[in-house]
Amino acid sequence: MSKLILVTGGAGHVASHIIEELIKDADNKIISLDNYFNGSEANHFPGVDYRRGHTKDIDKLIPENPDLVFHLGEYARVSPSVHEPALVYDLNILGTFAVVEFCRQRKVKKLLYTASSTKFAIEGDGRQQTPYSFTKATNVDLINNYGRWYNLPYAICYFYNAFGPREKGTGPYSTLIARFQELYLQNKPLTVTKPGTQKRNFTYVKDLAKGAILVAQKGHGDGYTLANPHTYSIIEIAQAFGGPIEYINNDPGRRESNTGPDKARQELGWNTTLDVLDYIRDFVNTHPRK
Ligand SMILES: NC(=O)c1ccc[n+]([C@@H]2O[C@H](COP(=O)([O-])OP(=O)(O)OC[C@H]3O[C@@H](n4cnc5c(N)ncnc54)[C@H](O)[C@@H]3O)[C@@H](O)[C@H]2O)c1
């Protein structure tokens, strides 16, 4: 039976992989709603209905009644969020409230929200560390409460450090693995934020996309961690590229990562297929230093 699926942030990194996976089923009709604040038309796929706009205008921009909503269209970077709280509030709090209310009023069969693991850091105090963490954790509270107050059908998954194709390597919203690839290609030192021993669960973006779809199809409620079980320090990642390393200060709000509940693996059988060190090894082998 054909399904109408709305993906917010569909021109962004992880959501573009969700769309790439969803369009494999010809019965799925996909609409993306993205304001292109960090999205790119280069991430578009044929056959998808791409609409331009802020999620806070969702009611006007999406007259259809989708069966499923994947909500990824938010401000999505931890450290830069400290410098632009008003933008983060607008995109994440005002935008997400409108999305959640839309799902209630249109009787969407499932809302899938992609939460941030930053709130699990420092024994739960991580949610207070940056505007980004605060808004993401607040939205989890909001959605859990919509489940309680209105029986909203939802599932919440937690992504950990996405890496893989279409990741941005330059600009204020670039992410670490693609940034190191860029610096490596330019024969520049890899900039590691001190102390460099902080560990992260880098997770392959295609595994995250498949996990989010699995959670949307079979999950209920909060607590679906999607993380590679192996953690690596930033120094280990830089060394996998062959260095050299330049240490820098200034990365507000980042603390040791800490994984949340493991329902995705235990209940849904989700697993990862590619480790970041194998991905880097393959990249280095196919791009030998000149
Ligand atoms: N990448 C990760 O490691 C990671 C980790 C935890 C959670 N997440 C969450 O996953 C989602 C996607 O992350 P990503 O890394 O692909 O980010 P991204 O910036 O590549 O994608 C987000 C997309 O949403 C769009 N967008 C932002 N605010 C919007 C709004 N209010 N209305 C419409 N469009 C809007 C942007 O233009 C962009 O295309 C985000 O919600 C993020 O918080 C990502």
The ligand as an SDF file (V2000), in Angstrom:
LIG
                    3D

 44 48  0  0  0  0  0  0  0  0999 V2000
   24.9600   14.2180   12.6760 N   0  0  0  0  0  0  0  0  0  0  0  0
   24.9610   13.6860   13.8920 C   0  0  0  0  0  0  0  0  0  0  0  0
   25.9320   13.0510   14.3140 O   0  0  0  0  0  0  0  0  0  0  0  0
   23.7480   13.8410   14.7700 C   0  0  0  0  0  0  0  0  0  0  0  0
   23.8290   13.4070   16.1020 C   0  0  0  0  0  0  0  0  0  0  0  0
   22.6960   13.5120   16.9140 C   0  0  0  0  0  0  0  0  0  0  0  0
   21.5050   14.0320   16.4050 C   0  0  0  0  0  0  0  0  0  0  0  0
   21.4770   14.4530   15.1130 N   0  0  0  0  0  0  0  0  0  0  0  0
   20.2250   15.0380   14.6130 C   0  0  0  0  0  0  0  0  0  0  0  0
   19.9240   14.5200   13.3340 O   0  0  0  0  0  0  0  0  0  0  0  0
   19.3190   15.5340   12.5340 C   0  0  0  0  0  0  0  0  0  0  0  0
   20.0860   15.6850   11.2230 C   0  0  0  0  0  0  0  0  0  0  0  0
   21.4400   16.0100   11.4940 O   0  0  0  0  0  0  0  0  0  0  0  0
   22.4950   16.2470   10.3200 P   0  0  0  0  0  0  0  0  0  0  0  0
   23.8280   16.0240   10.8990 O   0  0  0  0  0  0  0  0  0  0  0  0
   22.0870   15.4990    9.1170 O   0  0  0  0  0  0  0  0  0  0  0  0
   22.3310   17.8270   10.1020 O   0  0  0  0  0  0  0  0  0  0  0  0
   22.2110   18.7000    8.7860 P   0  0  0  0  0  0  0  0  0  0  0  0
   22.4420   20.0970    9.2100 O   0  0  0  0  0  0  0  0  0  0  0  0
   23.0630   18.1330    7.7100 O   0  0  0  0  0  0  0  0  0  0  0  0
   20.6840   18.4950    8.3870 O   0  0  0  0  0  0  0  0  0  0  0  0
   19.6560   19.2490    8.9690 C   0  0  0  0  0  0  0  0  0  0  0  0
   18.8100   19.7980    7.8340 C   0  0  0  0  0  0  0  0  0  0  0  0
   17.6790   20.4660    8.3640 O   0  0  0  0  0  0  0  0  0  0  0  0
   17.5140   21.7370    7.7470 C   0  0  0  0  0  0  0  0  0  0  0  0
   16.8660   22.5710    8.7640 N   0  0  0  0  0  0  0  0  0  0  0  0
   17.3670   23.0130    9.9390 C   0  0  0  0  0  0  0  0  0  0  0  0
   16.4270   23.6680   10.6430 N   0  0  0  0  0  0  0  0  0  0  0  0
   15.2990   23.6610    9.8830 C   0  0  0  0  0  0  0  0  0  0  0  0
   13.9970   24.1600   10.0810 C   0  0  0  0  0  0  0  0  0  0  0  0
   13.6380   24.7810   11.2250 N   0  0  0  0  0  0  0  0  0  0  0  0
   13.0930   24.0000    9.0850 N   0  0  0  0  0  0  0  0  0  0  0  0
   13.4140   23.3470    7.9430 C   0  0  0  0  0  0  0  0  0  0  0  0
   14.6410   22.8140    7.7210 N   0  0  0  0  0  0  0  0  0  0  0  0
   15.5620   22.9670    8.6910 C   0  0  0  0  0  0  0  0  0  0  0  0
   18.9040   22.1660    7.3360 C   0  0  0  0  0  0  0  0  0  0  0  0
   18.9060   23.0600    6.2550 O   0  0  0  0  0  0  0  0  0  0  0  0
   19.5470   20.8220    6.9730 C   0  0  0  0  0  0  0  0  0  0  0  0
   19.3460   20.5120    5.6100 O   0  0  0  0  0  0  0  0  0  0  0  0
   19.3270   16.8170   13.3850 C   0  0  0  0  0  0  0  0  0  0  0  0
   18.0650   16.9440   14.0010 O   0  0  0  0  0  0  0  0  0  0  0  0
   20.3950   16.5380   14.4190 C   0  0  0  0  0  0  0  0  0  0  0  0
   20.1880   17.2450   15.6340 O   0  0  0  0  0  0  0  0  0  0  0  0
   22.5620   14.3810   14.2820 C   0  0  0  0  0  0  0  0  0  0  0  0
  1  2  1  0
  2  3  2  0
  2  4  1  0
  4  5  1  0
  4 44  2  0
  5  6  2  0
  6  7  1  0
  7  8  2  0
  8  9  1  0
  8 44  1  0
  9 10  1  0
  9 42  1  0
 10 11  1  0
 11 12  1  0
 11 40  1  0
 12 13  1  0
 13 14  1  0
 14 15  2  0
 14 16  1  0
 14 17  1  0
 17 18  1  0
 18 19  2  0
 18 20  1  0
 18 21  1  0
 21 22  1  0
 22 23  1  0
 23 24  1  0
 23 38  1  0
 24 25  1  0
 25 26  1  0
 25 36  1  0
 26 27  1  0
 26 35  1  0
 27 28  2  0
 28 29  1  0
 29 30  1  0
 29 35  2  0
 30 31  1  0
 30 32  2  0
 32 33  1  0
 33 34  2  0
 34 35  1  0
 36 37  1  0
 36 38  1  0
 38 39  1  0
 40 41  1  0
 40 42  1  0
 42 43  1  0
M  CHG  2   8   1  16  -1
M  END
$$$$
